[in-house]
Amino acid sequence: MKLVRRAASQPWMLSFIGAVVVFAAAIVIAGGHGAGSMASAAASLAVFMVIVGLGGTSVGGGQATVLGLWGAALFLVFLQIMLNTLGADAGTRLLMTGLVIIGVITVAGGGRRARR
Amino acid sequence: MSAALMPGRAIVTRYLAPRRLLRTLLPSLSLALVLIAIGWLNPRAISYFGFNLMLNLAIPIALATIAQMFVITVNDLDLSIGFFVSFIGCVGATWLPQRPLIGIAMILGGILVYALVGALIRLRNLPSIVGTLGMSFVWQGAAIILLPQPGGAVPNWLHGPMSYHTPYLPFPIVAAIVIGLVTHFGLMRTSFGTVLRGAGGNPQAIETAGWSILAIKMIAFALAGVFGVLSGLSLIGIATAADPNVGGGYTLLSIAGVILGGGEFVGGRVSPIGAVIGALTLALASNSLLSFMHVSPDWQIGANGLILIVILAARALINRQEAAQ
């Protein structure tokens, strides 16, 4: 058990675990869409970074928590659903998403040492 | 040992130690290697006309890389530069020709927003990655609102200079030399440039010395905005049309260019001339070289990444050996 824990804290092992999780996520996303595409990958990359940023590093003051990540992911999804329901076009949707992200980290962020 | 010899010796150990020299020359070596490969694959590309064609789109990339470099100098990272370039391009192709005053006001407003983002990041102690990523959504949205489909009309005074044919040396090379030398002088030779780099290297020391880190961050971000504007305007000057999504690739290219050119993510260690050379190398390697090698477009993105990893691995290896000494 100790050996497993030590191995799991190695950078290469973390990368490997990350790769496995990403692989699983990719299958789920492709399954949900019924197909995979390069464009969805590029868009998801930005969204994933925002989720990690909102849910962990900035709001939690540098400590990412599973609950924070889950909350941030839900928050972004609901934001998209809301903007779609309001009938916003693509440009307005992106603009609002960006403003909300900046608003949230401005209000909730600002830990002692939340440098990148 | 006479005292007169000492300064010379210091220069030798400081600048001419083999590994340090190798690290300084690595950006130029990578560029030379890419050029040799292109010349070997297609000798006719190494000509006035060939360089004009191959490096045309390198000018906006080099300008975006310099913009990114200013942000990296103060220990931040700008993920919004690509879509800011798109946004400026869309302003330049819609408002600038029709209502020049409103167009110029929008461009100046963009630079002001950049400075304010720098202030926000400093005041609220935000991670710059998330803040600028949020801004990239804002710029992309604004660009799409301005110009939903690629197109627009570019003013003649923008298109004219970008298609100018300089004697002897192709225009993109002249432009790259000018960009590199101007920013090198500004950042490495002036006292304010030193303060700017100091804010990345040791903010506490700069603050103790009486400088406002807030003002420095705002100026660094505003400078990034200025070069982003130049990048966007030069891009539409070359392409004669704007595309709201063209800048997406610029963000990562600009970061790669700065790092390829010898910059570090933290510590205010950047090299303007290296950044320009890095941008040229990336532009050549990602388009011309891979096309001449008959790599199919499907594989070009992957091959591009591979080239980048090889060059960065070489640098990491040299750094490690230097540290071990």
Interface residues (C-beta under 8 A of the other chain):
Chain A: A42 A46 M49 V50 G53 L54 T57 S58 D89 A90 G91 T92 R93 L94 L95 M96 T97 G98 L99 I101 I102 I105 T106 G109 G110 G111 R112 R113 A114 R115 R116
Chain B: N75 D76 L77 L79 L120 R124 N125 L126 P127 S128 I129 V130 G131 L133 G134 M135 S136 F137 V138 W139 Q140 G141 A142 A143 I144 I145 P148 G248
